[in-house]
Amino acid sequence: MPRRRIRVTGTPEAPLRAALAALRTELGVPEDFPPEVLAEAMGVPPFERSREWGRAAAAPLPQVPDVTDIPFFTVDPPTSMDLDQAMHLSRRGTGFRVRYAIADVAAFVVPGGALDAEAHRRVTTLYFPDEKTPLHPPLLSEGAASLLPDVTRPAVLWTIDLDADGRTIAVDVHRALVRSRAKLDYATVQQRIDTGTAEEPLALLKDIGEARERLEVERGGISLNVPEQEIVERDHTYELSYRAPLPADGWNAQLSLLTGMAAADLMLAHGTGVLRTLPAAPDGAVGRLHHTARALHIDWPHHVSYAALIRSLDPRLPHHAAFLQECTTLLRGAGYTVFRDGDLPAITTHAAVAAPYTHCTAPLRRLVDRYAAEICLSPASPPTWVLAGLDALPKQMADGTRIAGTVERECVDIVEAALLKDRVGDLFDGYVVDVEEHQPTVGKVQLDTPAVVARLEGGTTPLPLGERLRVRLTQADPGTSKVRFALA
């Protein structure tokens, strides 16, 4: 799993773009979509309708229940156009009703067609600072299939009823036509809820989100509030900063987790599916985190569980943020597990979720979600194309996820090098956030500003993990994406 998350505002210019273009070439990232893929996406020429749900963007909407009277809304980063999820939240007696609409990508893709083949080649959307490489043509992912406001769209509609404590008591899933009324971003959502100006369907995001967070604590689940490194355009240049997640980020994530858990339960009940699994972390990995916590001056009494400690941390504090970054190492080993015909796998849970879980809420950006949706819609008898492609999915997703992780890490490194290339020799303040176990004179430093995490070399001096110190920039080369610091 990538150690760092990155969010981008604006469009970088050369020489940063040249370095990013070289990275795409090095990794063999697909460029434009082949003509036959675009032709199929546009519906020219028409293709056969003999296989279940294939259709192109120009085709009429499918004949399914129309629930466009329900005022759905979306919550995403402000510049996002590939909107996978829309929600409507309401009270139901003493409990709640969550309506969660997921973009119905299968309504646009002919199994075995050009679009389908290209999606299997790409596997996942890749995000670069200057552009993204989408899983599907933008005509679909940012147009006809996206749950944009004020347009009718086909969706896979989950209706999940919760009791007053947020526990699931009933689940229904079927295809429907939906219509979003508003495209909201996290900051707007947080501001409206905090000021009491949110209408009930939005205000309930806090109530339901916090209820689900309490249940996460109860079952031993963990959500890491890892700060993002954000590339921001300012005065025709770019800088890096840290962004700690808002509470609204977590509440929104709980709805996606709720749906993924409901989907996993449905699959397990019918004996066929694809789960997102993660084995429990070995004792040695947790022991290493105890050592890191001590070095970062984080109090972790022996009677306090790992999950309880995580929930006590403030990602806005540099040493807490550094520890949360280290905690992502426990998420390594996550994968996709396929099962069929009632032959359940040995591991059915995701250790961080502390429950069975599957990816099903981002089909515009992730291949496996389209398969998961189709299984849940027909759990007793999934479509033939789903069963035929199921066994190959884990490796395809592993390969795609590995490339996405490389892209994320390399892009951060390139941006850091580009922003610092004229400051070689300058002094900076920061924290030592990692020290190599077998080479204690080498590690990583997290600067206060700009938001950079890079290699630190101590020469003959062992690095003091968790200590604040001054460092000197010795190398910053966008062409090699290398940034190096030394003790000042």
Secondary structure, DSSP 8 states (H G I E B T S, - for coil): --S-EEEE-S---TTHHHHHHHHHHHHT---S--HHHHHHHHT-S-----STT---TTS---S--B-TTS-EEEE--TT-----EEEEEEEETTEEEEEEEEE-GGGT--TTSHHHHHHHHH-B-EE-SS-EE-SS-HHIIIIITS--BTSEEEEEEEEEEE-TTS-EEEEEEEEEEEEEEEEE-HHHHHHHHHHT---HHHHHHHHHHHHHHHHHHHHT-------EEEEEEETTEEEEEEE---HHHHHHHHHHHHHHHHHHHHHHHHT-EEEEEB----HHHHHHHHHHHHHTT----TTS-HHHHHHH--TTSHHHHHHHHHHGGGGTT-EEEEE-TT---S---BTTTTB-----S-TTTBHHHHHHHHHHHSTTS--HHHHHHHTTHHHHHHHHHHHHHHHHHHHHHHHHHHHHTT-TT-EEEEEEEEEETTEEEEEEEEESSS--EEEEE-TTS---TT-EEEEEEEEEETTTTEEEEEE-
